[in-house]
Amino acid sequence: MSAPTPKRLGGLTRRKYMDQRRRDDERVETLEAKRAARKKRTAGKRSLPADVEAALQARAAGRCELCGQALQNRCQRHHRKLRAQGGRDTVTNLVLIHPACHHTVHMNPEWAREHGWIVTSRRNPATVPVTLHTRRQVLLTPDGEYREAA
């Protein structure tokens, strides 16, 4: 059996073809190593205290706090004051929403700020009302309840 011709190698000589494959393999290994390192760094760091998790679940009552549809084990925790801006894992800063709703919030930051779904770094999420799916404006309390905004 003869070696592949340059035509079969996409116009590359065998040497160049093998060099390109080696570089591609190295690139894939590097990406996989970066992903594994990122996963290792974040493993176990994203769990919430049991009381905070329980308060979030009770407040949401199995429904997305943005759209009101049933969560059905498909929920994400959204930090109203973003973690990158110093947002903490507190009941007043976290809401449970669908992944699609979470994406909508982050893709529409101006709308999200107007409706309390994103809070600026200078504000306290406990004092910023959020507009629920029922169009009610409420404050999120530390005990996991809604309180009507004044």
Secondary structure as the mmCIF struct_conf table of DSSP 4:
data_model
#
loop_
_struct_conf.conf_type_id
_struct_conf.id
_struct_conf.beg_label_comp_id
_struct_conf.beg_label_asym_id
_struct_conf.beg_label_seq_id
_struct_conf.end_label_comp_id
_struct_conf.end_label_asym_id
_struct_conf.end_label_seq_id
HELX_LH_PP_P HELX_LH_PP_P1 SER A 2 THR A 5
HELX_RH_3T_P HELX_RH_3T_P1 PRO A 6 LEU A 9
TURN_TY1_P TURN_TY1_P1 GLY A 10 GLY A 11
HELX_RH_AL_P HELX_RH_AL_P1 ARG A 14 THR A 42
TURN_TY1_P TURN_TY1_P2 ALA A 43 LYS A 45
BEND BEND1 ARG A 46 ARG A 46
HELX_LH_PP_P HELX_LH_PP_P2 SER A 47 PRO A 49
HELX_RH_AL_P HELX_RH_AL_P2 ALA A 50 ALA A 60
TURN_TY1_P TURN_TY1_P3 ALA A 61 GLY A 62
STRN STRN1 ARG A 63 ARG A 63
TURN_TY1_P TURN_TY1_P4 GLU A 65 CYS A 67
STRN STRN2 ALA A 70 ALA A 70
TURN_TY1_P TURN_TY1_P5 GLN A 72 ASN A 73
STRN STRN3 GLN A 76 HIS A 79
BEND BEND2 ARG A 80 LYS A 81
HELX_RH_3T_P HELX_RH_3T_P2 ARG A 83 GLN A 85
TURN_TY1_P TURN_TY1_P6 GLY A 86 GLY A 86
BEND BEND3 ASP A 89 ASP A 89
TURN_TY1_P TURN_TY1_P7 VAL A 91 ASN A 93
STRN STRN4 LEU A 94 ILE A 97
HELX_RH_AL_P HELX_RH_AL_P3 PRO A 99 MET A 107
HELX_RH_AL_P HELX_RH_AL_P4 PRO A 109 GLU A 114
TURN_TY1_P TURN_TY1_P8 HIS A 115 GLY A 116
BEND BEND4 TRP A 117 ILE A 118
TURN_TY1_P TURN_TY1_P9 SER A 121 ARG A 122
BEND BEND5 ARG A 123 ARG A 123
HELX_RH_3T_P HELX_RH_3T_P3 PRO A 125 THR A 127
BEND BEND6 VAL A 128 VAL A 128
STRN STRN5 VAL A 130 THR A 131
TURN_TY1_P TURN_TY1_P10 HIS A 133 THR A 134
BEND BEND7 ARG A 135 ARG A 135
STRN STRN6 GLN A 137 LEU A 140
HELX_LH_PP_P HELX_LH_PP_P3 THR A 141 THR A 141
TURN_TY1_P TURN_TY1_P11 PRO A 142 ASP A 143
BEND BEND8 GLY A 144 GLY A 144
STRN STRN7 TYR A 146 GLU A 148
#
